[in-house]
Amino acid sequence: MTHRVRRAALRRAAAVVTVGLMLATALVAGSPAQADETDLVVNGGFEDGLTGWFVNNGNATDSATLSLTADAHAGSNAVLVTNRATTGSGPMQDLSGRVQAGQSYTLTARIKYENPNGPATKQFFATMHYGAATYTNLVSVVATKGQWAEFTGTFTIPADQNVSTARLFFETPWTSTPSSDPEVHLMDFKLDGVSVVGAAPPPAPSKTIEVVGKLPGEHNPLIGHKFGADGFGFVHDGRVYLYLTNDTQGYAPDPATGVSPGINYGDINQITVISTTDMVNWTDHGEIQVAGPNGVAPFTANSWAPGMAKKVVDGEEKFFLYYANNGSSSNVITGASPVGPWTSERTSTLIDGRTPGAEDVAWKFDPAPLVDSDGEAYLYFGGGPASTSMPPAERFNNPKNLRVIELGDDMVSTEGTAAVVDAPVAFEAAQVFKRDGKYYLSYSSHFGGNDFGGNQTPLPGYPGGGQIGYMISDDPMEWPKETYAGVLFPNQSQFFGTGTGGNNHQSVFEYEGRHYFTYHAPTLNKRINGNTTQGYRSPHIQELTFNEDGTIQQVVGTYAGVDQVRDFDPYRVFEAETFGWSKGVATAKVDGGSAQFGDAAPNLVVRDIDNGDWTALSSVDFGDGARSVTAKVRPLVSGGSIQIRLGEVTAPVVATIPVDAPLGEWTEMTAELDGVAGVHDVYFTYAGPEGADLFELDTWAFENGAGVPVTVSAQARCVGGNAYVAVQARNDHDTPVNVVLETAYGQRSVTGVAPGANAYQQFNARTPTVPAGVATVRVTADGVEGTTVRTAEYPAADCGA
């Protein structure tokens, strides 16, 4: 086997270039034994059509046509490769996650060519592309024209080889100008019986985040069970959707240390979607497989920095998800709803080197759409190094690397020529919103360096490195430097400290009369690993406010985030993957549609639930009282249970659901509630055997029921140097009630509390300090079914200060 580097422009200077250790080119006697031998190739005999196979696309010039042929070496099918543009244009299969560094594998395959004018014999290679410019010839064979030839050999992947990307393909020896003699270099060929046998792939490392990454009471980051970056806010039918670069895709923490390797943006080809109606409890809609061989748009490799818009096209409301195909181009897919299903109306990228006016843009990425009030649509994009033709000071202060272009009526084409956005110290992430007839463009600023004419001091008022600047214009297509208005948001490290710096990506959207600003910061990554982060980013939102003259008040980043705009309604079926806060759980897609969002929407479940894990909802309004709670659950082991608690994760249990249904079967299970009423944070805590995944959860639903009207309060106070917790319950019912007052420091029962009267108890903590906590009050009354449970929070107290 020969390990070699292939350049993007000049792929190879010879058929085989040795840059490392010659490992094996044929079956080697005494090679390492294959443990747990498994065939890692899917559909190697092409009996399932072309499933699992696609044309090598390692370089922009690679292309070919794959079709089935009945002329097979074995079975009924083989693949026929025609219309090859380069010597590397051949059938490819992605083995990422299946092969391991340091392991040995045996490769076999059959290949045949029959071109009448081709040479009598021809060499073919089985080659692995490990990402970027790293290609390795694994096994070769010299075939005789018209006869099936057999690849057979053993190869060992170097122990230090990064195998996060590993794609196997078949090719002929490289030449710089294969079209000069296509009969010799670009002949058609047939392939069959492909097999790579070796050690079974290791189990995927757990991506489950075991720490509490979003602390109860805080609203940033928005989610604590996964990562997401470049958030783009979009409002539809009273709901906020946030589209995110799926930073979780490459997250692989070491089981021993909990630390993941650094983020690899080249692996990201999915977009994550979350949504809310209250800005605090977010529903996870999972990932959209946008790019890659199995993506909606397989002609793209990556999906970063999404942007979303909707428009009625030919009488049909459609949703358009724009995304960056790495730095080289941008594209769009079309959805039937904000969560899909998704299709591609294009067969090539929307923005690339052919886009008029974008020729000098280094990074043709970060597409952000704007559909104006008159129906006209625009796309903002671009970024990266400034043109070297400009003087150094201009390259730094006015790099002219952002663009805007009109979109066609179909939203999947462009019209005219892209116009320059002359944003000061611009780097990337242009996005526009409209307010009171004015257009606001925000963007991320660069950090200087050679790409921008060297390190310099920006002009007075211009943004520093890694800040969000903004401009105000009367025209969505005109952005001279004079429209610059200031810094909207400093670098996030100013607010979240060590390990949270770097560039940012933002959006602004309006929801129910308020404007909100989205951004990202590696705050969840920091809570997992401390001040040393690995680049995994999390979505944040702050409210955006304006001065009387229309300029923006600079945003301050906080963990507190934004206020909850309405209490959560529990009296319906809603997705269990809706979290205000969580600990130790993950989510996954399952077959079928969503009970809450419809059959066409993806359905997710909460999984990887262990003893001690929990999920929670913020400010749930039970009104006069809830009678019961129902969970749709799939038990995985015996002995699991769900407890419902109010106010905090350690609060008293108000209901328990024993998860005692048949293992592996989805079952709806109900528990009665003791008249839970009023507004509470609700914690679902999970218990069961240690060391086992307990169950999966699909949905929750609460049933309304009457309760006893009662007003409760609690406070911490100091008496003689000791801390006390005082709890009071006022009977708002028209008959006497019985009350139980409960805290961590004891409980008291009071019977026959008259209408309008109070039950009161001051509990001695017997220490000079008490932390903030929650008191629980339980009320019963003749003629009212069940027990009404209310909670009241109290602050911390320090009586020794």
C-alpha positions in Angstrom: 0.0 0.0 0.0 1.3 3.5 -0.8 0.4 6.5 1.2 0.4 9.8 -0.8 -0.8 13.3 -0.9 -3.0 14.5 -3.7 -3.1 18.2 -4.4 -6.4 19.9 -5.2 -5.2 21.4 -8.5 -2.4 19.0 -9.5 -3.7 15.7 -8.1 -0.6 13.6 -8.6 2.6 13.8 -10.6 2.8 10.0 -11.0 0.5 7.1 -10.6 2.0 6.3 -7.2 3.9 8.8 -5.1 5.4 7.4 -1.9 5.3 9.7 1.1 5.4 7.2 3.9 5.9 3.6 4.8 5.2 0.9 2.1 2.7 -1.3 3.9 1.3 -3.8 1.5 0.3 -4.2 -2.1 -0.6 -7.8 -2.1 -1.6 -10.5 0.3 1.2 -10.7 2.8 2.2 -13.9 4.6 2.0 -13.6 8.3 -0.1 -10.5 8.3 -2.1 -9.7 11.5 -5.0 -12.0 12.1 -8.4 -10.5 11.6 -10.4 -10.3 14.8 -14.2 -10.4 14.6 -14.0 -10.5 10.8 -16.7 -8.4 9.3 -17.4 -7.3 5.8 -17.5 -3.5 6.1 -18.7 -2.8 2.5 -22.4 -2.4 2.1 -23.9 -3.8 -1.1 -20.5 -4.8 -2.5 -22.2 -7.1 -5.1 -24.6 -4.4 -6.3 -27.6 -6.7 -5.8 -29.3 -3.8 -4.0 -28.8 -1.5 -6.9 -26.4 1.4 -6.3 -27.3 1.7 -2.6 -24.2 2.9 -0.7 -22.3 3.9 -3.8 -21.7 7.3 -5.4 -19.1 8.9 -7.7 -15.8 10.0 -6.2 -16.1 13.7 -5.6 -12.8 14.4 -3.9 -12.0 17.1 -6.5 -14.3 19.5 -8.3 -13.3 18.0 -11.7 -14.2 14.4 -10.7 -17.4 13.1 -12.4 -18.7 10.0 -13.9 -22.0 8.1 -14.5 -22.8 4.9 -12.5 -25.4 2.5 -13.8 -26.2 -1.2 -13.3 -25.3 -3.9 -15.8 -26.3 -7.5 -15.9 -22.8 -8.5 -17.0 -21.8 -9.4 -13.4 -18.9 -11.5 -12.2 -21.4 -13.1 -9.7 -25.0 -12.5 -9.0 -27.3 -10.5 -11.2 -25.7 -7.0 -11.1 -22.5 -5.2 -11.4 -21.8 -1.4 -11.7 -20.9 0.1 -15.0 -18.8 3.3 -14.8 -19.0 5.6 -17.9 -18.4 9.3 -18.8 -15.3 9.5 -16.6 -13.8 13.0 -16.4 -10.7 12.2 -14.5 -8.6 9.1 -13.7 -10.0 9.3 -10.1 -13.6 9.3 -11.4 -14.9 6.0 -10.2 -17.4 4.4 -7.7 -16.9 5.3 -4.1 -18.3 4.1 -0.7 -17.9 5.9 2.6 -16.3 3.7 5.2 -16.1 6.4 7.9 -16.8 5.0 11.3 -16.2 1.4 10.0 -12.4 1.2 9.6 -10.0 1.9 12.5 -6.5 3.2 12.6 -3.9 0.5 13.3 -6.1 -2.3 12.0 -5.5 -4.6 9.1 -8.1 -5.5 6.4 -8.4 -7.8 3.4 -9.7 -6.2 0.2 -11.2 -8.2 -2.7 -13.0 -7.0 -5.8 -13.5 -7.9 -9.5 -13.0 -5.4 -12.3 -13.3 -5.5 -16.1 -12.9 -3.1 -19.0 -13.8 -3.8 -22.7 -13.2 -0.6 -24.7 -12.3 -1.8 -28.2 -9.6 0.9 -28.7 -8.2 0.5 -25.2 -4.8 -1.0 -24.3 -4.4 -4.8 -24.0 -3.8 -4.5 -20.2 -4.5 -1.7 -17.7 -3.6 -1.1 -14.1 -6.4 -0.2 -11.6 -6.2 0.9 -8.0 -8.4 0.5 -5.0 -7.7 3.8 -3.1 -8.7 5.4 0.2 -9.4 9.1 0.6 -8.9 10.1 4.2 -10.1 13.7 3.7 -8.3 16.9 2.6 -5.4 15.9 0.4 -4.6 12.5 1.9 -5.1 9.6 -0.6 -3.7 6.1 -0.2 -3.5 3.3 -2.8 -4.5 0.1 -1.0 -4.4 -2.7 -3.6 -3.8 -2.7 -7.3 -4.4 -5.2 -10.2 -3.4 -5.3 -13.8 -6.4 -6.3 -15.8 -6.5 -7.9 -19.3 -9.0 -6.3 -21.6 -12.3 -8.2 -21.7 -11.6 -10.4 -18.7 -12.5 -10.1 -15.1 -9.5 -9.3 -12.9 -9.3 -9.8 -9.2 -8.1 -7.4 -6.6 -6.8 -9.2 -3.5 -4.6 -7.9 -0.9 -4.2 -6.9 2.8 -3.6 -3.3 3.9 -2.9 -1.8 7.4 -4.1 1.6 8.2 -1.3 3.5 10.0 -1.9 3.9 13.7 -1.6 7.7 13.5 -4.0 8.0 10.5 -7.1 10.2 11.1 -10.0 8.0 9.9 -12.8 10.4 10.7 -13.2 10.5 7.0 -12.4 7.3 5.1 -13.8 6.8 1.6 -12.9 3.8 -0.7 -13.0 4.3 -4.5 -11.6 2.6 -7.6 -9.5 4.4 -10.3 -6.9 4.2 -13.0 -3.3 5.6 -12.6 -3.2 9.4 -12.5 -2.1 11.6 -15.4 -2.4 15.4 -15.6 -4.2 15.4 -19.0 -6.3 12.2 -19.3 -8.5 13.7 -21.9 -5.5 13.7 -24.3 -5.9 9.9 -24.7 -9.2 8.9 -23.1 -9.0 5.4 -24.5 -5.9 4.8 -22.4 -6.9 6.8 -19.3 -10.6 7.2 -19.1 -12.0 3.9 -20.3 -15.4 2.6 -19.1 -15.1 -0.3 -16.6 -17.3 -2.6 -14.5 -16.9 -3.4 -10.9 -18.4 -6.3 -8.8 -17.8 -8.3 -5.6 -16.3 -5.5 -3.5 -15.4 -6.6 0.0 -13.3 -5.2 2.9 -13.0 -7.7 5.7 -11.5 -7.0 9.1 -12.2 -6.0 12.7 -15.8 -5.0 13.3 -16.2 -1.2 13.7 -16.0 0.0 17.3 -19.2 1.2 18.9 -19.6 4.8 18.3 -18.4 7.0 21.2 -21.3 8.3 23.3 -22.2 11.8 22.4 -24.5 12.1 25.4 -23.6 15.1 27.6 -23.7 14.0 31.2 -23.3 17.4 32.9 -26.0 20.0 33.4 -24.9 22.4 30.7 -27.9 24.7 31.0 -28.4 25.5 34.6 -31.9 25.6 36.0 -33.1 29.2 36.1 -30.8 30.2 33.3 -32.0 30.5 29.7 -28.6 30.4 27.8 -27.4 28.3 26.3 -30.7 27.4 24.8 -30.2 23.6 25.0 -27.9 21.5 27.2 -28.1 18.1 25.5 -26.3 18.9 22.2 -24.4 21.6 20.5 -25.3 24.0 17.7 -23.8 27.1 16.0 -24.6 29.9 13.5 -28.2 30.1 14.7 -30.7 31.6 12.3 -34.0 32.6 13.8 -37.2 32.1 11.7 -40.8 32.7 12.8 -43.8 30.8 11.3 -47.4 30.4 12.7 -46.5 31.7 16.1 -43.5 29.5 16.6 -39.8 30.4 16.6 -37.5 27.9 14.7 -33.8 28.1 15.1 -31.6 26.4 12.4 -28.0 25.5 13.5 -24.8 24.1 12.2 -24.7 20.6 13.7 -21.5 20.9 15.9 -22.5 17.7 17.6 -21.8 15.7 14.5 -18.1 15.4 15.2 -18.3 15.4 19.0 -16.7 12.2 20.4 -15.7 12.5 24.0 -13.1 10.1 25.4 -14.9 7.7 27.8 -12.2 8.1 30.4 -11.5 11.9 30.3 -14.8 13.2 28.9 -12.8 15.4 26.5 -13.5 15.3 22.7 -11.0 16.0 20.0 -11.3 19.4 18.4 -14.2 20.1 16.1 -13.7 19.1 12.5 -15.9 21.4 10.3 -15.1 19.3 7.3 -17.3 16.5 8.7 -20.4 18.6 9.2 -23.1 18.0 6.7 -26.3 18.3 8.8 -28.4 21.1 10.1 -30.0 20.9 13.5 -33.5 22.4 14.1 -35.0 23.4 17.4 -38.2 25.5 18.1 -40.2 27.2 20.9 -43.2 29.3 21.6 -42.0 30.7 24.9 -38.2 31.3 24.2 -37.2 29.0 27.1 -38.6 25.5 26.5 -37.1 24.3 23.2 -38.3 21.3 21.2 -35.5 19.2 19.4 -36.5 18.4 15.8 -33.3 16.6 15.1 -31.0 16.9 12.2 -31.6 17.4 8.5 -29.2 15.4 6.4 -28.5 18.2 3.9 -25.3 17.2 2.2 -23.0 14.2 1.6 -23.7 11.1 -0.4 -27.0 10.4 1.4 -28.1 14.0 1.7 -31.0 15.9 0.2 -28.4 17.7 -2.0 -25.7 15.0 -2.5 -23.7 17.2 -4.9 -22.6 19.2 -1.9 -20.2 18.1 0.8 -21.0 20.3 3.8 -23.8 22.3 5.4 -22.8 25.2 7.6 -24.4 28.5 8.6 -28.0 28.0 7.6 -30.5 30.7 6.6 -34.3 30.2 6.2 -37.0 31.9 4.3 -40.6 31.2 3.2 -42.5 32.4 0.1 -45.5 31.5 -1.9 -44.3 30.2 -5.2 -46.9 29.3 -7.9 -49.6 29.4 -5.3 -47.8 27.0 -2.9 -46.2 28.1 0.4 -42.6 26.8 0.4 -39.7 27.0 2.8 -36.2 27.5 1.7 -33.1 26.4 3.7 -29.9 28.0 2.5 -26.5 26.8 3.6 -22.8 27.0 3.0 -21.1 24.1 1.2 -17.9 24.8 3.0 -16.1 28.0 1.8 -16.5 27.2 -1.9 -20.2 27.7 -2.5 -23.7 28.0 -1.1 -26.8 26.2 -1.9 -30.5 25.8 -1.0 -33.0 23.0 -0.4 -36.8 23.3 -0.3 -39.2 22.2 2.4 -42.9 21.6 2.7 -42.8 23.0 6.3 -40.2 24.5 8.6 -39.2 20.9 9.6 -39.6 19.3 6.1 -39.8 17.0 4.3 -37.0 18.4 2.2 -36.1 18.1 -1.5 -33.5 19.7 -3.8 -34.8 21.7 -6.8 -31.2 22.2 -7.9 -28.5 19.8 -9.3 -25.6 22.3 -8.7 -24.8 24.9 -6.2 -26.7 28.2 -6.1 -23.7 30.5 -5.3 -20.3 29.6 -6.6 -17.5 30.9 -8.9 -20.0 31.3 -11.7 -22.1 33.8 -9.8 -21.8 37.3 -11.5 -20.2 39.8 -9.1 -18.8 37.2 -6.8 -15.7 36.2 -8.6 -13.4 38.0 -6.2 -15.1 36.7 -3.0 -12.8 34.2 -1.3 -15.4 32.4 0.7 -18.8 32.2 -1.1 -20.6 31.0 2.0 -22.8 32.1 4.9 -26.0 32.6 2.8 -28.7 34.6 4.6 -32.0 35.3 2.8 -34.4 38.3 3.2 -37.9 38.3 1.7 -39.0 41.9 1.7 -42.5 43.2 2.3 -43.0 43.6 -1.4 -42.1 40.0 -2.1 -38.7 40.7 -3.5 -36.0 38.4 -2.2 -32.3 38.9 -1.6 -29.4 36.7 -0.5 -26.5 38.0 1.5 -23.3 35.9 1.4 -19.5 36.0 1.3 -16.4 36.5 3.5 -12.8 35.5 3.9 -9.5 37.1 2.8 -9.5 40.4 1.1 -8.3 40.8 -2.5 -4.5 41.3 -2.7 -5.1 43.9 -5.4 -6.2 46.4 -2.7 -3.8 48.6 -0.6 -3.1 47.1 2.9 -5.2 49.8 4.7 -8.2 49.1 2.5 -7.8 45.4 2.8 -8.0 45.8 6.6 -10.7 48.4 7.0 -12.9 47.9 3.9 -12.1 44.4 2.5 -15.3 44.4 0.3 -15.7 40.6 0.8 -19.5 40.5 1.4 -22.1 40.5 -1.3 -25.9 40.8 -1.9 -27.7 39.4 -4.9 -31.4 39.3 -5.9 -33.1 35.9 -5.8 -35.4 34.7 -8.5 -39.1 34.4 -8.0 -38.5 30.6 -7.4 -36.1 31.4 -4.6 -33.7 28.8 -5.9 -32.0 30.9 -8.6 -30.3 34.3 -8.7 -30.9 37.3 -10.9 -28.4 40.0 -12.1 -25.1 40.7 -10.6 -24.1 40.6 -6.9 -23.4 44.0 -5.3 -20.6 44.8 -2.9 -21.4 45.2 0.8 -18.7 47.6 2.0 -18.9 46.6 5.6 -15.9 47.9 7.7 -13.5 45.2 8.9 -15.8 42.5 7.5 -15.1 38.8 7.8 -18.3 36.8 7.3 -21.9 36.2 8.5 -23.9 39.0 6.8 -27.6 39.0 7.7 -30.3 41.5 7.2 -33.6 42.3 8.8 -36.1 45.2 8.2 -37.6 47.5 10.9 -39.6 50.7 10.3 -38.7 50.9 6.7 -34.9 50.6 7.4 -32.7 47.7 6.5 -30.2 46.5 9.2 -27.2 44.4 8.1 -25.1 42.8 10.8 -21.9 40.9 10.2 -18.8 39.4 12.0 -15.5 41.3 11.9 -12.1 39.8 11.1 -9.0 39.4 13.3 -6.5 41.0 11.0 -3.3 39.2 9.8 -1.8 38.7 6.4 -5.2 37.9 4.8 -6.2 41.5 5.6 -3.1 43.5 4.8 -1.3 42.7 8.1 -2.1 43.7 11.7 -3.3 47.2 11.9 -5.5 49.5 14.0 -9.0 49.9 12.7 -10.3 53.3 11.8 -12.0 55.1 14.7 -15.4 53.6 15.5 -14.7 50.5 13.3 -15.1 47.1 15.0 -12.3 45.2 16.6 -11.5 41.6 16.0 -14.4 39.1 16.3 -17.1 41.6 17.0 -20.6 42.0 15.4 -20.9 45.3 13.5 -24.0 46.6 11.8 -25.1 49.0 9.1 -28.4 50.8 8.3 -29.6 51.4 4.8 -32.6 52.6 2.9 -32.0 50.0 0.1 -31.5 46.3 0.6 -29.0 46.3 -2.3 -26.9 49.3 -1.4 -24.4 49.2 1.5 -21.7 51.8 1.2 -19.3 52.1 4.1 -21.1 55.3 5.1 -24.1 53.2 6.3 -21.9 51.7 9.1 -23.6 52.3 12.4 -21.4 50.7 15.1 -20.8 47.6 17.1 -23.9 45.6 17.9 -22.2 42.9 20.0 -18.6 42.7 21.4 -16.8 39.4 21.3 -18.6 36.8 23.4 -15.4 36.1 25.5 -16.0 39.5 27.1 -19.1 38.0 28.8 -18.3 34.3 29.1 -14.6 34.3 29.8 -11.6 32.1 29.0 -12.2 29.5 26.3 -15.2 31.2 24.7 -13.5 33.5 22.1 -13.3 33.2 18.4 -15.5 34.4 15.6 -19.3 34.5 15.8 -22.3 34.2 13.6 -25.6 36.0 14.4 -29.1 36.7 13.2 -32.0 39.0 14.2 -35.7 38.1 14.1 -38.9 39.6 15.4 -41.3 37.6 17.6 -44.5 39.0 19.1 -43.4 42.6 18.9 -39.9 42.1 20.3 -36.6 41.7 18.4 -34.1 39.0 19.4 -30.4 38.6 18.6 -29.0 35.1 18.2 -25.3 34.2 18.6 -23.2 31.3 19.7 -20.5 30.7 22.4 -18.8 27.4 23.5 -20.4 27.7 27.0 -21.7 24.1 27.1 -18.3 22.9 26.0 -16.8 25.0 28.8 -19.0 23.5 31.4 -18.0 20.0 30.2 -14.2 20.6 30.1 -13.4 23.8 32.0 -11.6 26.7 30.4 -10.0 24.7 27.6 -12.7 24.2 25.0 -12.5 22.2 21.7 -14.6 24.5 19.5 -18.1 23.0 20.1 -20.5 25.9 20.1 -23.9 26.5 21.6 -26.8 28.7 20.6 -27.7 31.8 22.7 -30.4 34.5 22.4 -30.6 38.0 23.9 -33.3 40.6 23.4 -32.5 43.4 21.0 -33.5 47.0 21.8 -33.3 50.3 19.9 -32.6 53.9 20.6 -35.1 56.6 19.5 -33.1 57.3 16.4 -33.3 53.7 15.3 -29.7 52.7 16.2 -29.3 49.5 18.2 -28.4 49.4 21.9 -25.3 47.2 22.2 -26.2 43.7 23.3 -24.8 42.2 26.5 -24.3 38.4 26.6 -25.7 36.7 29.7 -26.4 33.2 30.9 -29.7 34.5 32.1 -30.8 35.0 28.5 -34.3 36.2 27.7 -37.6 36.2 29.6 -40.1 33.4 29.1 -42.9 35.1 27.1 -45.7 32.8 28.2 -46.3 29.9 30.6 -46.1 26.4 29.2 -49.4 24.7 28.4 -49.3 21.1 29.7 -52.9 20.1 28.7 -52.1 18.5 25.3 -49.9 15.8 23.9 -46.4 17.3 23.5 -43.0 16.0 22.6 -40.9 14.6 25.4 -37.8 16.1 23.8 -39.0 19.6 24.8 -36.6 20.8 27.4 -36.2 23.9 29.6 -33.3 22.1 31.2 -31.9 18.5 31.2 -29.2 16.2 32.5 -27.6 13.2 31.0 -30.1 12.5 28.2 -29.9 12.4 24.4 -32.4 12.4 21.5 -32.8 10.2 18.4 -35.1 10.0 15.4 -37.5 7.0 15.2 -39.8 5.9 12.4 -43.2 7.6 12.0 -44.4 11.1 12.3 -44.7 13.5 15.3 -47.7 13.3 17.6 -47.4 17.1 18.1 -46.3 18.3 14.7 -47.9 15.9 12.3 -47.2 12.8 10.3 -44.9 14.7 7.9 -42.7 16.0 10.7 -39.8 13.9 12.1 -40.4 12.1 15.3 -37.8 12.1 18.0 -37.6 10.3 21.4 -35.6 10.9 24.5 -33.0 8.2 24.9 -29.9 7.2 26.9 -31.9 7.7 30.1 -29.9 6.4 33.1 -30.7 6.4 36.8 -30.4 9.9 38.2 -31.0 11.6 34.8 -33.8 14.2 34.5 -35.5 16.6 32.1 -37.5 19.8 33.1 -39.9 22.3 31.8 -40.0 26.0 32.8 -43.1 27.7 34.2 -45.8 25.2 33.4 -49.3 26.6 34.1 -51.6 23.9 35.6 -54.3 26.5 36.3 -56.8 25.2 38.8 -55.3 21.7 38.9 -54.0 18.7 36.9 -55.6 15.3 37.5 -53.1 13.0 35.8 -49.9 12.7 33.7 -49.4 10.3 30.8 -46.1 9.2 29.3 -45.6 7.3 26.1 -42.6 5.1 27.1 -40.6 2.1 25.8 -39.1 0.1 28.7 -35.6 -1.3 28.1 -35.1 -2.9 31.5 -37.3 -3.9 34.4 -37.5 -1.7 37.5 -37.6 1.8 35.9 -39.8 4.6 37.1 -40.5 8.3 36.5 -41.1 10.8 39.3 -42.7 14.2 38.8 -41.5 17.0 41.0 -42.3 20.7 41.2 -39.9 23.6 41.6 -36.6 21.8 41.7 -35.0 18.5 41.0 -34.9 17.4 44.7 -38.4 18.6 45.5 -41.0 16.1 46.9 -42.5 13.7 44.5 -46.1 14.5 43.4 -46.6 11.5 41.2 -44.7 8.3 40.2 -45.1 6.3 37.0 -43.8 2.7 37.4 -42.4 1.8 34.0 -43.5 -1.8 34.1 -44.8 -2.3 30.6 -43.5 -5.1 28.4 -39.8 -4.6 27.5 -39.3 -3.1 24.0 -42.9 -2.1 23.5 -44.2 1.5 23.3 -46.9 1.9 25.9 -48.9 4.8 27.3 -48.7 4.9 31.1 -50.6 7.2 33.4 -50.2 8.3 37.0 -52.7 10.3 39.1 -51.6 13.7 40.3 -52.7 15.1 43.7 -54.3 18.2 42.3 -51.2 20.0 41.1 -52.2 23.6 40.4 -50.7 26.9 39.6 -47.4 27.7 37.8 -44.4 25.5 38.5 -41.1 24.4 37.0 -41.7 20.7 36.4 -39.0 18.1 36.8 -39.2 14.6 35.4 -36.7 12.5 37.3 -35.7 9.0 36.2 -34.8 6.0 38.4 -33.9 2.4 37.9 -31.1 -0.1 37.9 -27.6 1.4 37.8 -25.5 1.0 34.6 -28.4 0.4 32.2 -30.4 2.5 29.8 -33.8 2.5 31.5 -36.4 3.4 28.8 -37.1 5.8 25.9 -39.7 8.6 26.0 -41.9 9.9 23.2 -44.6 12.2 24.5 -46.1 13.7 27.6 -49.7 14.7 28.3 -51.4 16.2 31.4 -55.2 16.0 32.1 -56.9 18.9 33.6 -58.7 18.5 36.9 -60.1 20.8 39.6 -58.1 21.8 42.7 -58.5 23.8 45.9 -57.8 27.5 45.5 -55.0 28.5 47.8 -52.3 31.2 47.9 -48.8 30.2 49.1 -45.6 32.1 49.9 -42.3 31.4 51.5 -39.3 33.4 52.7 -36.0 33.0 54.5 -35.4 35.1 57.6 -33.0 35.5 60.5 -33.9 35.0 64.1 -31.2 35.2 66.8 -28.4 34.3 64.4 -30.3 31.3 63.1 -31.8 31.0 59.6 -35.5 30.1 59.4 -37.8 29.3 56.4 -41.3 30.7 56.9 -44.2 29.2 54.9 -47.7 30.5 54.6 -50.8 29.2 52.9 -54.1 31.2 52.6 -57.3 29.4 52.1 -59.1 30.9 49.1 -61.8 28.2 49.1 -65.3 28.7 50.5 -65.1 25.8 53.0 -62.4 24.8 55.6 -59.3 23.0 54.2 -56.5 20.9 55.6 -53.0 22.0 54.9 -49.5 20.4 55.1 -46.6 22.8 55.0 -43.3 21.1 54.0 -39.7 22.2 53.6 -36.3 20.5 53.8 -36.3 21.4 57.5 -39.5 19.7 58.5 -43.2 19.7 57.9 -46.4 20.7 59.8 -50.0 19.7 59.3 -52.8 22.3 60.1 -56.4 21.1 59.9 -59.6 23.0 59.5 -58.2 26.3 58.2 -61.2 28.6 57.7 -62.0 30.4 54.5 -59.7 33.5 54.2 -57.5 32.2 57.1 -53.8 31.2 57.0 -51.8 28.2 57.9 -48.3 29.3 58.9 -45.1 27.7 60.1 -41.5 29.0 60.7 -39.0 26.1 60.2 -35.7 26.4 62.1 -32.8 25.4 59.8 -30.5 25.2 62.9 -27.7 26.8 60.9 -26.8 30.4 60.3 -27.3 30.0 56.5 -29.8 28.4 54.1 -29.5 28.1 50.4 -32.4 29.1 48.1 -35.0 26.4 47.9 -38.7 25.5 47.4 -41.4 24.9 50.0 -44.3 22.6 49.2 -47.9 23.0 50.4 -50.5 20.2 50.1 -54.2 21.1 50.5 -57.3 18.9 50.8 -60.9 19.8 51.3 -64.2 18.0 51.6 -66.0 17.7 48.3 -62.8 18.2 46.2 -61.1 15.2 44.8 -57.4 14.7 45.3 -54.8 16.9 46.9 -53.8 20.3 45.6 -50.0 20.8 45.6 -48.5 24.2 45.4 -44.9 25.3 45.7 -43.2 28.6 46.7 -39.6 29.6 46.2 -37.6 31.3 48.9 -34.2 33.0 48.6 -30.9 32.1 50.3 -30.2 33.7 53.7 -27.0 34.3 55.6 -27.7 35.2 59.2 -24.0 35.2 60.3 -23.0 38.0 57.9 
